């Protein structure tokens, strides 16, 4: 009789044991400080070239210097990629004896963040090698002269 059966006249499914869920504890997916330093150190910033007189010299690799500076800004200030790509030379400045970075965030917000000493070195080397120090409106994501 249909009235004796629950679930619209169908037989109920037999209860099954729930499968055991195994969860392995994973390490955090975010890069640690050691990994960030390893990444920045792995970026090629100079290459050796031979001069016509036979001596060797090192030439800066502009793309490597740029990448190290921009990734350094993201690592040391926790800035968004878009904020870093929008940076201009005038957004890196010295106040007192310390370098600062001005980040232009979403919604027109600006944040001024102090630079770690390595970041100051990365930015100084890139801006000098790119030859954009004299142009305060030049973008830091600039490829070269």
C-alpha positions, 0 to 999 in steps of 0.5 A, a space after each residue: 500500500 502506498 500510504 505505508 511507504 514514505 518518500 512518495 511511495 518509493 522505498 527508502 534508500 538503505 543507509 550507507 556509511 560515509 566515506 572517510 575523508 582524509 585531509 593532509 595538512 599542506 604547507 601554506 601556498 604563499 611564498 615565505 620570506 626566504 622564497 621571496 629573497 630567492 626569487 629576487 636574487 634569481 633575476 639576471 641583472 647583468 651580463 658579461 661582454 667582451 670588449 674589442 681589446 679582449 677584456 670583459 665587462 658587465 653590462 646591466 640587463 635593463 629588463 632584469 633590473 626593472 623586473 627585480 625593482 617591480 617585483 621587489 615593490 610587490 614583495 616588500 610593500 604587499 602592493 597590488 600588481 596594478 598599483 606597481 605598474 602605474 607607478 611613476 618615477 616621482 612616486 619613489 621619493 626620499 623623505 629624511 634618510 629613507 626612501 618611500 613609495 607612493 602607491 595609487 590604489 583602487 578608488 583614487 586612494 594613495 598610500 605612502 609606504 616606507 621602503 626596505 633598504 634592499 628595495 631602495 637599492 633595487 629602485 635606485 639601480 633600475 632608475 639610473 640604468 633606465 635613464 629615467 631619473 630626470 623625468 618624474 612622469 616616466 612610468 617605472 614599468 618603462 622598458 628603456 630609453 
